[in-house]
């Protein structure tokens, strides 16, 4: 007995005839794509199609929403540089790094050190440490500006987190002379 089967695999149709016997078919595995950042930007995949499979080659691009900046990738795309990407596993997380502009006012009597991976930005998914470092003859007095709470304004080293309520924060450090004369630095 010979039976005809239509087999779908690797995006092509095959017709085969064979005597009935046990056979194993290997089908291309569909990708389960996860992207949870629609509030910060739109993900575009080229080519745009309803389903992707292991072995498909695609390009990813982010169109950030207003006030957000796309700063790179993490997760499954940590090394992605914008060229063609080959899907190599079934469960795939698209994790872009988003940030907002962070203005650290210039300070003539000291400086603000930051541990930011992306200078000038506050990332939406991680805290950033800022340290006010006075020049000789001055001492740190307090922080001022957005994202500063009374609990942290007196500490010269602080951690700040992204806040949806303030999308382009500004932060200043205030220093005083060693003889305690108040000097407002870096404020406009």
C-alpha positions as CSV (number, residue, x, y, z in Angstrom):
1,X,0.0,0.0,0.0
2,X,1.2,3.5,-0.8
3,X,-0.2,6.6,0.8
4,X,0.4,10.2,-0.3
5,X,1.0,12.8,2.5
6,X,1.3,16.6,2.2
7,X,4.0,17.7,4.7
8,X,4.5,21.3,5.7
9,X,8.0,22.0,6.9
10,X,10.6,24.8,6.6
11,X,7.9,27.0,5.0
12,X,7.6,24.7,2.0
13,X,5.1,22.0,1.0
14,X,6.4,18.5,0.1
15,X,4.4,15.7,-1.3
16,X,5.8,12.2,-0.8
17,X,4.7,8.7,-1.5
18,X,5.9,5.8,0.6
19,X,4.9,2.5,1.9
20,X,3.2,2.8,5.3
21,X,5.9,2.6,8.0
22,X,6.8,4.7,11.1
23,X,8.4,8.0,10.1
24,X,9.6,11.0,12.0
25,X,9.1,14.4,10.6
26,X,11.0,17.5,11.9
27,X,9.1,20.7,11.6
28,X,10.4,24.2,12.1
29,X,9.6,25.4,15.5
30,X,7.6,28.6,15.8
31,X,9.1,31.5,17.8
32,X,7.2,32.8,20.9
33,X,8.2,36.4,20.8
34,X,7.9,38.4,24.1
35,X,8.0,42.2,24.1
36,X,6.6,44.1,27.2
37,X,7.6,47.7,26.6
38,X,4.8,49.1,24.4
39,X,4.4,52.0,26.8
40,X,8.0,53.2,25.9
41,X,8.3,52.4,22.2
42,X,7.1,50.4,19.3
43,X,9.0,47.3,18.1
44,X,9.4,46.9,14.4
45,X,10.7,43.6,12.9
46,X,11.8,43.4,9.3
47,X,10.4,41.4,7.5
48,X,7.1,41.9,9.2
49,X,5.1,38.7,9.1
50,X,2.6,36.9,11.4
51,X,4.9,34.0,12.4
52,X,8.6,33.6,12.8
53,X,10.5,30.3,13.0
54,X,13.9,29.1,14.2
55,X,16.3,30.0,11.5
56,X,14.5,33.1,10.2
57,X,16.7,36.1,9.7
58,X,15.2,39.4,10.9
59,X,16.2,43.0,11.8
60,X,14.9,44.7,15.0
61,X,14.2,48.4,15.3
62,X,12.6,50.4,18.1
63,X,10.6,53.6,17.5
64,X,10.7,55.2,21.0
65,X,7.7,57.1,22.3
66,X,8.0,60.8,23.1
67,X,10.6,61.6,25.8
68,X,12.1,58.1,25.7
69,X,15.4,57.2,24.1
70,X,16.4,53.7,22.9
71,X,19.9,53.1,24.3
72,X,20.6,49.4,23.4
73,X,19.5,45.9,24.1
74,X,19.7,43.3,26.9
75,X,18.3,39.8,27.3
76,X,18.4,37.7,24.2
77,X,19.6,40.7,22.1
78,X,22.4,41.8,24.4
79,X,25.0,41.9,21.5
80,X,22.6,43.0,18.7
81,X,24.1,45.7,16.5
82,X,21.3,46.2,14.0
83,X,22.4,43.6,11.4
84,X,20.4,40.5,10.5
85,X,19.6,38.4,13.5
86,X,19.0,34.6,13.2
87,X,16.3,33.3,15.6
88,X,18.0,30.4,17.4
89,X,15.5,29.4,20.1
90,X,11.8,29.1,20.6
91,X,11.2,31.4,23.5
92,X,12.6,34.8,22.7
93,X,12.6,38.0,24.8
94,X,13.1,41.4,23.2
95,X,14.5,43.6,25.9
96,X,15.4,47.1,24.7
97,X,17.1,49.5,27.1
98,X,15.1,52.8,27.4
99,X,16.1,56.0,29.2
100,X,15.1,59.6,29.6
101,X,17.4,62.6,29.5
102,X,19.0,63.4,32.9
103,X,20.4,66.8,33.4
104,X,23.1,67.0,36.0
105,X,23.8,70.7,36.4
106,X,27.5,71.7,36.0
107,X,29.0,72.6,39.3
108,X,32.0,74.9,39.6
109,X,32.8,74.1,43.2
110,X,32.5,70.4,42.8
111,X,31.2,67.7,40.5
112,X,28.6,65.0,40.3
113,X,29.9,61.5,39.6
114,X,27.5,58.9,38.2
115,X,27.6,55.2,37.7
116,X,25.4,55.4,34.6
117,X,26.2,53.0,31.7
118,X,24.8,55.7,29.4
119,X,26.0,59.2,30.4
120,X,23.3,61.8,30.3
121,X,20.4,59.3,30.7
122,X,18.4,57.8,33.5
123,X,17.5,54.2,32.5
124,X,13.9,53.2,33.0
125,X,14.8,49.7,34.4
126,X,17.6,50.3,36.9
127,X,18.7,52.7,39.7
128,X,21.6,55.1,39.2
129,X,24.0,56.2,41.9
130,X,25.1,59.9,42.0
131,X,27.8,61.3,44.2
132,X,28.5,64.9,44.9
133,X,32.2,65.5,45.2
134,X,33.3,69.0,46.4
135,X,36.4,70.8,45.4
136,X,39.1,71.8,47.9
137,X,37.8,74.5,50.3
138,X,34.1,73.5,49.8
139,X,31.8,70.9,51.3
140,X,28.6,69.3,50.2
141,X,25.4,70.9,51.5
142,X,22.5,69.2,49.8
143,X,20.8,68.0,46.6
144,X,18.0,69.9,44.8
145,X,15.8,69.2,41.9
146,X,13.6,66.5,40.5
147,X,13.5,63.0,42.1
148,X,15.1,64.4,45.3
149,X,13.2,63.5,48.5
150,X,13.7,64.9,52.0
151,X,15.1,61.5,53.0
152,X,18.0,61.7,50.6
153,X,18.7,65.4,50.1
154,X,21.5,65.6,52.8
155,X,23.4,62.5,51.7
156,X,26.3,63.2,49.3
157,X,25.8,59.8,47.7
158,X,22.3,58.9,46.5
159,X,20.4,56.4,44.4
160,X,17.8,57.7,42.0
161,X,15.2,55.7,40.1
162,X,13.2,56.4,37.0
163,X,9.7,58.0,37.6
164,X,6.9,58.1,35.1
165,X,5.8,61.4,36.7
166,X,9.1,63.3,35.7
167,X,10.4,62.3,32.3
168,X,13.3,64.7,31.9
169,X,14.6,65.2,35.4
170,X,17.2,67.8,36.5
171,X,19.4,67.5,39.6
172,X,21.7,70.0,41.2
173,X,24.3,69.7,44.0
174,X,24.6,72.5,46.4
175,X,28.0,73.2,48.0
176,X,29.1,75.7,50.7
177,X,32.5,77.2,51.5
178,X,34.2,75.6,54.4
179,X,33.4,78.8,56.3
180,X,29.7,77.9,55.6
181,X,28.8,80.7,53.1
182,X,26.0,79.2,51.0
183,X,26.9,78.9,47.3
184,X,24.2,77.7,44.8
185,X,26.0,75.9,42.0
186,X,24.7,74.8,38.7
187,X,21.2,76.2,39.1
188,X,19.7,78.3,36.3
